[in-house]
């Protein structure tokens, strides 16, 4: 009986690690593909348009004449109006 519980526990652990690895690869791919003009949302919920991309940071325009510097790692994803 205990071996069933143990097998399920190991299976769930392996599944979680593969999901985490997949999410990390997707995030790295997103950070590499950022281009000027992309609409993005940060992990903090700030929505802006990419104005400049450097190796480690991104400049976002969040309003008229308002630009902020954020780290690439702070970009959560591309934003699409629904």
Phi, psi and omega in degrees: 000320181292330182294329177294313178300316180297318180295318178295319179298315178295317179300316180294322179295315178298317179299317180296319179294322179291322177296317180296318179296318179296317179297321180294319178295318179297320180293318178296321179296319178299314182296325179286333186267002181297134180226160177301132179099348178290139172269125183229163174235136180275169178294341177272356177096006179279129179255132180202173179253133181291125179254324183210143179233127174246189180296318185242351184224165180226137175260123181249139171262116184257344177199177177300126179059023177235113179236144178230148175264131175227155175287150178301327181291344179275352179281120183273332180171174176279145184254132176233129177296138179255000000 
